[in-house]
Amino acid sequence: MISKKILIVPILLISILQADGEMLFKSKCISCHTTTRPTDINQVVAPTIMGIMRHIKMKYPNRDGATAFMKDYIFNPSKEKSICMPQKIERFGLMPSQKGIVTSEELDIILPWIFDNFPPKGFRGMRKGK
């Protein structure tokens, strides 16, 4: 009986963190970084999370490396660290530091959720279909 409880608790914790990651993303990030392909490109204020994660995973394929990079970049963005294509920085500018807007603890929940969910399977870029 104890072993079943031991298995259930981590599964529930993972489910709660996944839900919290999505909820925090929606409250802290989605106003700039959408999770779907935009219908009106003129209304876009920052790259979508799908495109961002595509580039991050090319450079940082494992979760720990990617989340460490993202946390550092979110608090201390710079052109030198950016993984975005230069034309994205020209169009949108450099992301402002999110110090005071999101906490390190919140990022510890948001970033794994982002890594696990984006880009969706089959995503090939904003101009390449899916």
N, C-alpha and C positions, 0 to 999 in steps of 0.2 A: 504493500500500500504506500509506503514512504517513497519508493522509487517512482511511482506514477506522479506523485505530487512534485517531486524534484524535476521531472520532465515538463510538467505543465507550467510551473512558475517561469522558467526561462522563455518558453513560447509566449506566454502572456506578456512578459516584459518586452520582448521583441515587438509584439503587436502594438503595445502601448507606445513604445518609442517611435515606431513607424508612423502611427497616427499623430503623435506629437511633432515629429519631423515635418510632416505635411502641413499641419496646422501652423507651426511656427514659420515655415516657408511662406505660407499664404499671408501671414500677418507681417512678416519682416522683409520679404524679397519680391513677391509677385507684382508689386506696383511698378517695378522696373523690368524684372526678368520673367516673362511669360513662360508657361509650360506647353503652349501649343503654337502652331504656325500662325502668325498674325494674318488677319484678313485684310488689314489696311497697313501696309508697310510705312506709310507716312505718319502713323500714330505710334510707332515703335520708339521707345526712349532708350533702350539698351538691348544688347543681344539676348536672344531667347536662351533659357537654361539648356535646351537641347543642344544648341550649337556650342555653347560654352563647355558643356560636359564632353562633347565629342572631342574638342581640342584638348581638354584637360586629360582625358583618358588616353589620348595618343601619347602624351608626354609622361603621364603618371598612371600607368595601368592598374596599380594596386590601390586599394581603398585607403590605407594608411598614408601613403605618399600623396595621394590626391587631396585628402582632407587636410593634411598638414599644409600643403601648398595653398589651398583655398583659404584656410583660416589666416595664414600670414598675409595673403594678398588682400583679403577683405579688410583687414585692419591697417595694412601698409601697402596700398597699391602703388605701382610705379610702371612706367613704360618698359623698363628693363625686365621686370618680372612677368609682364603680360604674356599670355599665350594666345591672345586674340590676333587676328590678322590686322596689319597696320591700317587698312581701310576702315575697320570697325572703330578703332580709336579715333581716326579722323572724323568719322561720322558722329559717334556718340560721345567722344571725349573719354578721358580716363575715369574709371569708377572712383567716386570719392570714398575716403575712408569711412567705414561704418562704425568706428569707435563711438560709443555713446548711443548707438542706435540698436545694435545687437550685442549681446554679451558672449563671452567665450563659452559659457555653459550652454547658451542657446545654440551656438554653432556646433557644439559637440553633439547635438541632437539633429540639427538641420542637415549638416554636411553628409553624414552617412546616408541619410534618406535621399539626398540629391544623388549621391554616387550610385546607390542601388536602383534608382528609378529613371535616370536619364543618361544618355539619350535613349529613347525607346528602341527596342529591337527593330532593325531594318532602316533606321534613320541614316540618311546619306548626305545630309546638309540641306540648308534652306532652299537652295536653288536646284537641287538634284532629285526632287520627288520626295516620297515619304517623309 
